[in-house]
Amino acid sequence: MAGKSKINIFNVMDEDELKEEIKRSKGNGRYHERLIAMKLFSKGNKLSDIADTLEVSFPTVHSWAKNCEKYGLEGLKPNFGGGRPSILTDEIKNELEQRILDGENLSMTDVQNMMAEDMDIHFSLTYVCQIVRDLGFNYGKPRPTFKEAPENKEEIFKKTLRKQI
């Protein structure tokens, strides 16, 4: 039968630091969850009970506690590798933005084809749309304007609309 855990999470920090960090971390989901787990552990809850409460595995909570014991609050922060670097460097993004500005009424398919032919970059149409939006462009269909249109056409439309409703 297992006895009381020998992990002491207050080796590197104290209880007040943990309380303050819990208050500050409300928006950071994973980090906040780990802080709550350590708060429950400091109140005498077993790691297995904490794992059941938070619906994570026992080894996960145990590793959080060991990291907290060794590194303090820094040991609870998620450390992701960052993933694969993007094909689109800042230089390529700037070039793409300039080509879109220089082009006239380019559709998303035109941008996709331009990227494939000129830059040898092949992305799906959905991803090309996302890239173009991230560059600050939006896809709006050009509408004809009439020479005789009044300057305050939007206000006239709103007044007319209100009368009809």
CNS distance restraints for C-alpha pairs under 8 A (distance, minus, plus):
assign (resid   5 and name CA) (resid  46 and name CA) 7.82 0.50 0.50
assign (resid   7 and name CA) (resid  65 and name CA) 7.10 0.50 0.50
assign (resid   7 and name CA) (resid  66 and name CA) 6.85 0.50 0.50
assign (resid   7 and name CA) (resid  69 and name CA) 6.75 0.50 0.50
assign (resid   8 and name CA) (resid  69 and name CA) 5.82 0.50 0.50
assign (resid   9 and name CA) (resid  13 and name CA) 7.52 0.50 0.50
assign (resid   9 and name CA) (resid  38 and name CA) 7.60 0.50 0.50
assign (resid   9 and name CA) (resid  42 and name CA) 7.59 0.50 0.50
assign (resid   9 and name CA) (resid  65 and name CA) 6.52 0.50 0.50
assign (resid   9 and name CA) (resid  66 and name CA) 7.59 0.50 0.50
assign (resid   9 and name CA) (resid  68 and name CA) 5.58 0.50 0.50
assign (resid   9 and name CA) (resid  69 and name CA) 4.13 0.50 0.50
assign (resid   9 and name CA) (resid  70 and name CA) 7.80 0.50 0.50
assign (resid   9 and name CA) (resid  72 and name CA) 7.18 0.50 0.50
assign (resid  10 and name CA) (resid  14 and name CA) 5.25 0.50 0.50
assign (resid  10 and name CA) (resid  15 and name CA) 7.05 0.50 0.50
assign (resid  10 and name CA) (resid  69 and name CA) 6.61 0.50 0.50
assign (resid  10 and name CA) (resid  72 and name CA) 7.61 0.50 0.50
assign (resid  11 and name CA) (resid  69 and name CA) 5.93 0.50 0.50
assign (resid  11 and name CA) (resid  70 and name CA) 7.47 0.50 0.50
assign (resid  11 and name CA) (resid  72 and name CA) 7.54 0.50 0.50
assign (resid  12 and name CA) (resid  69 and name CA) 6.75 0.50 0.50
assign (resid  12 and name CA) (resid  70 and name CA) 7.13 0.50 0.50
assign (resid  12 and name CA) (resid  71 and name CA) 6.67 0.50 0.50
assign (resid  12 and name CA) (resid  72 and name CA) 5.09 0.50 0.50
assign (resid  13 and name CA) (resid  17 and name CA) 6.49 0.50 0.50
assign (resid  13 and name CA) (resid  18 and name CA) 7.56 0.50 0.50
assign (resid  13 and name CA) (resid  72 and name CA) 5.79 0.50 0.50
assign (resid  13 and name CA) (resid  73 and name CA) 7.47 0.50 0.50
assign (resid  14 and name CA) (resid  18 and name CA) 6.68 0.50 0.50
assign (resid  15 and name CA) (resid  19 and name CA) 6.33 0.50 0.50
assign (resid  16 and name CA) (resid  20 and name CA) 6.24 0.50 0.50
assign (resid  17 and name CA) (resid  21 and name CA) 6.10 0.50 0.50
assign (resid  18 and name CA) (resid  22 and name CA) 6.20 0.50 0.50
assign (resid  18 and name CA) (resid  35 and name CA) 7.17 0.50 0.50
assign (resid  18 and name CA) (resid  39 and name CA) 7.32 0.50 0.50
assign (resid  18 and name CA) (resid  73 and name CA) 7.66 0.50 0.50
assign (resid  19 and name CA) (resid  23 and name CA) 6.51 0.50 0.50
assign (resid  19 and name CA) (resid  39 and name CA) 7.93 0.50 0.50
assign (resid  20 and name CA) (resid  24 and name CA) 6.36 0.50 0.50
assign (resid  21 and name CA) (resid  25 and name CA) 6.00 0.50 0.50
assign (resid  21 and name CA) (resid  35 and name CA) 7.72 0.50 0.50
assign (resid  22 and name CA) (resid  26 and name CA) 6.76 0.50 0.50
assign (resid  22 and name CA) (resid  32 and name CA) 6.33 0.50 0.50
assign (resid  22 and name CA) (resid  35 and name CA) 6.16 0.50 0.50
assign (resid  22 and name CA) (resid  36 and name CA) 7.15 0.50 0.50
assign (resid  25 and name CA) (resid  29 and name CA) 7.91 0.50 0.50
assign (resid  25 and name CA) (resid  31 and name CA) 7.07 0.50 0.50
assign (resid  25 and name CA) (resid  32 and name CA) 5.52 0.50 0.50
assign (resid  26 and name CA) (resid  32 and name CA) 6.22 0.50 0.50
assign (resid  27 and name CA) (resid  32 and name CA) 7.70 0.50 0.50
assign (resid  28 and name CA) (resid  32 and name CA) 5.77 0.50 0.50
assign (resid  29 and name CA) (resid  33 and name CA) 6.10 0.50 0.50
assign (resid  30 and name CA) (resid  34 and name CA) 6.36 0.50 0.50
assign (resid  30 and name CA) (resid  78 and name CA) 7.31 0.50 0.50
assign (resid  31 and name CA) (resid  35 and name CA) 6.29 0.50 0.50
assign (resid  31 and name CA) (resid  76 and name CA) 6.42 0.50 0.50
assign (resid  31 and name CA) (resid  77 and name CA) 5.57 0.50 0.50
assign (resid  31 and name CA) (resid  78 and name CA) 6.70 0.50 0.50
assign (resid  32 and name CA) (resid  36 and name CA) 6.19 0.50 0.50
assign (resid  33 and name CA) (resid  37 and name CA) 6.24 0.50 0.50
assign (resid  33 and name CA) (resid  54 and name CA) 7.92 0.50 0.50
assign (resid  34 and name CA) (resid  38 and name CA) 6.35 0.50 0.50
assign (resid  34 and name CA) (resid  64 and name CA) 6.90 0.50 0.50
assign (resid  34 and name CA) (resid  76 and name CA) 6.26 0.50 0.50
assign (resid  35 and name CA) (resid  39 and name CA) 6.20 0.50 0.50
assign (resid  35 and name CA) (resid  76 and name CA) 7.26 0.50 0.50
assign (resid  36 and name CA) (resid  40 and name CA) 6.19 0.50 0.50
assign (resid  37 and name CA) (resid  41 and name CA) 6.16 0.50 0.50
assign (resid  37 and name CA) (resid  50 and name CA) 6.36 0.50 0.50
assign (resid  37 and name CA) (resid  54 and name CA) 7.84 0.50 0.50
assign (resid  37 and name CA) (resid  61 and name CA) 7.41 0.50 0.50
assign (resid  38 and name CA) (resid  42 and name CA) 6.04 0.50 0.50
assign (resid  38 and name CA) (resid  64 and name CA) 7.99 0.50 0.50
assign (resid  38 and name CA) (resid  65 and name CA) 6.76 0.50 0.50
assign (resid  39 and name CA) (resid  43 and name CA) 6.44 0.50 0.50
assign (resid  40 and name CA) (resid  44 and name CA) 6.84 0.50 0.50
assign (resid  40 and name CA) (resid  45 and name CA) 5.76 0.50 0.50
assign (resid  40 and name CA) (resid  50 and name CA) 6.99 0.50 0.50
assign (resid  41 and name CA) (resid  45 and name CA) 4.97 0.50 0.50
assign (resid  41 and name CA) (resid  46 and name CA) 6.51 0.50 0.50
assign (resid  41 and name CA) (resid  47 and name CA) 6.74 0.50 0.50
assign (resid  41 and name CA) (resid  50 and name CA) 7.41 0.50 0.50
assign (resid  45 and name CA) (resid  49 and name CA) 6.60 0.50 0.50
assign (resid  45 and name CA) (resid  50 and name CA) 6.74 0.50 0.50
assign (resid  46 and name CA) (resid  50 and name CA) 6.33 0.50 0.50
assign (resid  47 and name CA) (resid  51 and name CA) 6.10 0.50 0.50
assign (resid  47 and name CA) (resid  58 and name CA) 6.62 0.50 0.50
assign (resid  47 and name CA) (resid  61 and name CA) 6.40 0.50 0.50
assign (resid  47 and name CA) (resid  62 and name CA) 6.57 0.50 0.50
assign (resid  48 and name CA) (resid  52 and name CA) 6.28 0.50 0.50
assign (resid  48 and name CA) (resid  58 and name CA) 5.50 0.50 0.50
assign (resid  48 and name CA) (resid  61 and name CA) 7.99 0.50 0.50
assign (resid  49 and name CA) (resid  53 and name CA) 6.15 0.50 0.50
assign (resid  50 and name CA) (resid  54 and name CA) 6.10 0.50 0.50
assign (resid  50 and name CA) (resid  61 and name CA) 7.42 0.50 0.50
assign (resid  51 and name CA) (resid  55 and name CA) 5.68 0.50 0.50
assign (resid  51 and name CA) (resid  56 and name CA) 5.03 0.50 0.50
assign (resid  51 and name CA) (resid  57 and name CA) 5.57 0.50 0.50
assign (resid  51 and name CA) (resid  58 and name CA) 5.29 0.50 0.50
assign (resid  51 and name CA) (resid  60 and name CA) 7.86 0.50 0.50
assign (resid  51 and name CA) (resid  61 and name CA) 6.08 0.50 0.50
assign (resid  52 and name CA) (resid  56 and name CA) 6.55 0.50 0.50
assign (resid  52 and name CA) (resid  57 and name CA) 7.51 0.50 0.50
assign (resid  52 and name CA) (resid  58 and name CA) 7.95 0.50 0.50
assign (resid  56 and name CA) (resid  60 and name CA) 6.72 0.50 0.50
assign (resid  56 and name CA) (resid  61 and name CA) 7.31 0.50 0.50
assign (resid  57 and name CA) (resid  61 and name CA) 6.69 0.50 0.50
assign (resid  58 and name CA) (resid  62 and name CA) 6.08 0.50 0.50
assign (resid  59 and name CA) (resid  63 and name CA) 6.03 0.50 0.50
assign (resid  60 and name CA) (resid  64 and name CA) 6.32 0.50 0.50
assign (resid  61 and name CA) (resid  65 and name CA) 6.25 0.50 0.50
assign (resid  62 and name CA) (resid  66 and name CA) 6.21 0.50 0.50
assign (resid  63 and name CA) (resid  67 and name CA) 6.01 0.50 0.50
assign (resid  64 and name CA) (resid  68 and name CA) 6.04 0.50 0.50
assign (resid  64 and name CA) (resid  75 and name CA) 7.41 0.50 0.50
assign (resid  64 and name CA) (resid  76 and name CA) 6.17 0.50 0.50
assign (resid  65 and name CA) (resid  69 and name CA) 6.06 0.50 0.50
assign (resid  66 and name CA) (resid  70 and name CA) 6.20 0.50 0.50
assign (resid  67 and name CA) (resid  71 and name CA) 5.72 0.50 0.50
assign (resid  67 and name CA) (resid  72 and name CA) 7.08 0.50 0.50
assign (resid  67 and name CA) (resid  75 and name CA) 4.75 0.50 0.50
assign (resid  67 and name CA) (resid  76 and name CA) 6.57 0.50 0.50
assign (resid  68 and name CA) (resid  72 and name CA) 4.41 0.50 0.50
assign (resid  68 and name CA) (resid  73 and name CA) 6.00 0.50 0.50
assign (resid  68 and name CA) (resid  74 and name CA) 7.44 0.50 0.50
assign (resid  68 and name CA) (resid  75 and name CA) 5.07 0.50 0.50
assign (resid  68 and name CA) (resid  76 and name CA) 6.02 0.50 0.50
assign (resid  70 and name CA) (resid  75 and name CA) 7.25 0.50 0.50
assign (resid  71 and name CA) (resid  75 and name CA) 4.78 0.50 0.50
assign (resid  72 and name CA) (resid  76 and name CA) 7.38 0.50 0.50
assign (resid  73 and name CA) (resid  77 and name CA) 7.04 0.50 0.50
assign (resid  88 and name CA) (resid  92 and name CA) 5.69 0.50 0.50
assign (resid  88 and name CA) (resid  93 and name CA) 6.16 0.50 0.50
assign (resid  89 and name CA) (resid  93 and name CA) 6.23 0.50 0.50
assign (resid  90 and name CA) (resid  94 and name CA) 6.10 0.50 0.50
assign (resid  91 and name CA) (resid  95 and name CA) 6.24 0.50 0.50
assign (resid  92 and name CA) (resid  96 and name CA) 6.07 0.50 0.50
assign (resid  93 and name CA) (resid  97 and name CA) 6.07 0.50 0.50
assign (resid  93 and name CA) (resid 135 and name CA) 7.73 0.50 0.50
assign (resid  94 and name CA) (resid  98 and name CA) 6.20 0.50 0.50
assign (resid  95 and name CA) (resid  99 and name CA) 6.20 0.50 0.50
assign (resid  96 and name CA) (resid 100 and name CA) 6.18 0.50 0.50
assign (resid  96 and name CA) (resid 115 and name CA) 7.95 0.50 0.50
assign (resid  97 and name CA) (resid 101 and name CA) 6.25 0.50 0.50
assign (resid  97 and name CA) (resid 135 and name CA) 6.78 0.50 0.50
assign (resid  98 and name CA) (resid 102 and name CA) 6.08 0.50 0.50
assign (resid  99 and name CA) (resid 103 and name CA) 5.97 0.50 0.50
assign (resid 100 and name CA) (resid 104 and name CA) 7.72 0.50 0.50
assign (resid 100 and name CA) (resid 106 and name CA) 7.10 0.50 0.50
assign (resid 100 and name CA) (resid 111 and name CA) 7.44 0.50 0.50
assign (resid 106 and name CA) (resid 110 and name CA) 5.65 0.50 0.50
assign (resid 106 and name CA) (resid 111 and name CA) 6.57 0.50 0.50
assign (resid 107 and name CA) (resid 111 and name CA) 6.43 0.50 0.50
assign (resid 108 and name CA) (resid 112 and name CA) 6.11 0.50 0.50
assign (resid 108 and name CA) (resid 125 and name CA) 7.02 0.50 0.50
assign (resid 108 and name CA) (resid 128 and name CA) 6.95 0.50 0.50
assign (resid 108 and name CA) (resid 129 and name CA) 6.32 0.50 0.50
assign (resid 109 and name CA) (resid 113 and name CA) 6.08 0.50 0.50
assign (resid 109 and name CA) (resid 125 and name CA) 6.79 0.50 0.50
assign (resid 110 and name CA) (resid 114 and name CA) 6.02 0.50 0.50
assign (resid 111 and name CA) (resid 115 and name CA) 6.12 0.50 0.50
assign (resid 111 and name CA) (resid 128 and name CA) 7.44 0.50 0.50
assign (resid 112 and name CA) (resid 116 and name CA) 6.27 0.50 0.50
assign (resid 112 and name CA) (resid 122 and name CA) 7.55 0.50 0.50
assign (resid 112 and name CA) (resid 123 and name CA) 7.07 0.50 0.50
assign (resid 112 and name CA) (resid 124 and name CA) 7.71 0.50 0.50
assign (resid 112 and name CA) (resid 125 and name CA) 6.47 0.50 0.50
assign (resid 112 and name CA) (resid 128 and name CA) 6.19 0.50 0.50
assign (resid 113 and name CA) (resid 117 and name CA) 5.99 0.50 0.50
assign (resid 114 and name CA) (resid 118 and name CA) 5.58 0.50 0.50
assign (resid 114 and name CA) (resid 119 and name CA) 7.26 0.50 0.50
assign (resid 115 and name CA) (resid 119 and name CA) 4.98 0.50 0.50
assign (resid 115 and name CA) (resid 120 and name CA) 6.23 0.50 0.50
assign (resid 115 and name CA) (resid 121 and name CA) 5.41 0.50 0.50
assign (resid 115 and name CA) (resid 122 and name CA) 6.83 0.50 0.50
assign (resid 116 and name CA) (resid 120 and name CA) 4.61 0.50 0.50
assign (resid 116 and name CA) (resid 121 and name CA) 4.84 0.50 0.50
assign (resid 116 and name CA) (resid 122 and name CA) 5.12 0.50 0.50
assign (resid 116 and name CA) (resid 123 and name CA) 7.87 0.50 0.50
assign (resid 117 and name CA) (resid 121 and name CA) 7.80 0.50 0.50
assign (resid 123 and name CA) (resid 127 and name CA) 6.22 0.50 0.50
assign (resid 123 and name CA) (resid 128 and name CA) 6.30 0.50 0.50
assign (resid 124 and name CA) (resid 128 and name CA) 6.26 0.50 0.50
assign (resid 125 and name CA) (resid 129 and name CA) 6.22 0.50 0.50
assign (resid 126 and name CA) (resid 130 and name CA) 6.47 0.50 0.50
assign (resid 127 and name CA) (resid 131 and name CA) 6.20 0.50 0.50
assign (resid 128 and name CA) (resid 132 and name CA) 6.15 0.50 0.50
assign (resid 129 and name CA) (resid 133 and name CA) 6.20 0.50 0.50
assign (resid 130 and name CA) (resid 134 and name CA) 6.10 0.50 0.50
assign (resid 131 and name CA) (resid 135 and name CA) 6.26 0.50 0.50
assign (resid 132 and name CA) (resid 136 and name CA) 6.76 0.50 0.50
assign (resid 132 and name CA) (resid 137 and name CA) 5.76 0.50 0.50
assign (resid 132 and name CA) (resid 138 and name CA) 7.38 0.50 0.50
assign (resid 133 and name CA) (resid 137 and name CA) 5.01 0.50 0.50
assign (resid 133 and name CA) (resid 138 and name CA) 5.72 0.50 0.50
assign (resid 145 and name CA) (resid 149 and name CA) 7.40 0.50 0.50
assign (resid 149 and name CA) (resid 153 and name CA) 6.86 0.50 0.50
assign (resid 152 and name CA) (resid 156 and name CA) 6.48 0.50 0.50
assign (resid 153 and name CA) (resid 157 and name CA) 6.13 0.50 0.50
assign (resid 154 and name CA) (resid 158 and name CA) 6.25 0.50 0.50
assign (resid 155 and name CA) (resid 159 and name CA) 6.23 0.50 0.50
assign (resid 156 and name CA) (resid 160 and name CA) 6.13 0.50 0.50
assign (resid 157 and name CA) (resid 161 and name CA) 5.98 0.50 0.50
assign (resid 158 and name CA) (resid 162 and name CA) 6.16 0.50 0.50
assign (resid 159 and name CA) (resid 163 and name CA) 6.37 0.50 0.50
assign (resid 160 and name CA) (resid 164 and name CA) 6.46 0.50 0.50
assign (resid 161 and name CA) (resid 165 and name CA) 6.41 0.50 0.50
